[in-house]
């Protein structure tokens, strides 16, 4: 807090020196903020008076953005204002005051307030709601809203979804030194401000920390708890619900990695309104997709003379995964992960992913009509599997290495 105060004084004094010398007007915002604080005898803290002054300061800084690109004082001031906003929970304080004032002034009935933040009442279409489902687990395996089943590299931070209601980002890291397999180690969910139903909320989970609250310490938002977060298993399993979008997000840590799932109305998914990188909507980019063609090329050209030894044999992996009761896509994913990493946590992750899909009412887990003969080391097994993963398992049984 002392550091933030010192930083503000530094910005205030330094920016004053540049008054009139630049097209960036952020210094005027700082002067107006300081004047308002003194004239109203307000100190920094979680009070409505201070938060309204800070909100005006934030809007002023934001409005100067076009003329302040590349200006050090502008970017530092913007960061500082945002830090104060989070520290004193000002977004919630101002929004809550606005909702209360609107309720007093207009006498909006509670039933009307509920209907505005209740998806079944606010949606334009009538009749049953059709839902879609997206999930990511393991190394990492993806099920998209359009029921594509893929395995991706996607190392680093990748967007799973970004629409008018929320943004979800997954960060994937290497499973172990020397292995090119990756898995999810961090998840960020940003609930966007939506009318009077909620202010913006941010949730972050990383391995070892799965909090049952948003980063501002709250567990709900909106006048009627339109957004809620609930812990199912302490520090392991949380559920976030957006009532006004009939949307549910599940974040679970299994072993040392995360599984993610989201269920939402199909009519809210629009490929046109999303970026081309949203994995839940568009699937993995071609250059991140582990495809049959890429694996075949690598097997024949780069590693055919010196294949690396498998961490687990295909048969050992199949036995361990079968013991978990896995089927179809989840069985294939588990075998793939165990062959390439040897980490049995991945069998638990596949089990959790399969159970979550069933709990959400997603009966179709794979294209069950496709049965392919998998032949490896002279042994044939008839498995119901996704074609891409099937070929991967076969190739890994001989080479067990990712492309470089």
Number of C-alpha atoms within 10 A of each C-alpha: 8 7 8 13 12 11 14 17 13 13 19 20 12 13 21 16 10 14 14 10 9 11 12 22 21 28 24 18 21 23 15 14 18 15 12 17 17 10 8 11 10 14 11 14 15 15 15 16 18 21 22 15 19 22 19 16 24 20 12 18 23 15 14 18 17 10 14 19 11 11 13 12 19 23 15 13 23 17 12 18 18 14 13 18 20 14 13 17 18 22 17 22 17 19 17 19 12 13 15 12 12 12 14 10 9 8 9 11 9 11 8 11 15 18 14 17 26 19 18 18 14 14 14 7 10 9 6 7 15 9 18 20 21 24 25 26 27 28 29 23 25 25 23 22 22 14 18 17 23 22 24 22 23 23 18 15 15 17 18 27 23 22 17 13 17 18 17 23 19 26 19 23 20 17 18 11 7 7 12 18 23 23 28 28 21 22 25 19 22 17 24 17 16 16 10 18 22 24 19 14 22 16 20 19 24 17 18 14 13 23 21 25 20 21 14 15 11 14 18 20 23 20 18 17 17 22 24 20 23 17 17 13 13 12 16 20 19 21 18 24 21 25 18 22 19 18 19 19 19 19 22 25 25 21 15 16 24 28 26 22 22 25 21 20 15 14 12 15 19 10 13 8 10 15 14 14 16 22 26 27 24 18 24 26 15 9 11 13 16 20 18 15 11 13 18 13 13 16 22 10 9 12 15 13 9 9 14 13 14 18 17 19 18 22 15 14 24 19 11 17 27 15 9 14 13 22 21 18 24 26 26 25 32 32 31 29 28 26 23 27 22 17 18 16 17 27 27 18 26 30 21 20 21 21 14 18 19 13 10 15 13 15 9 10 16 18 16 13 8 12 14 15 12 17 14 16 10 6 8 10 10 10 16 21 25 23 18 17 22 22 20 22 23 17 17 24 23 18 21 25 24 16 14 6
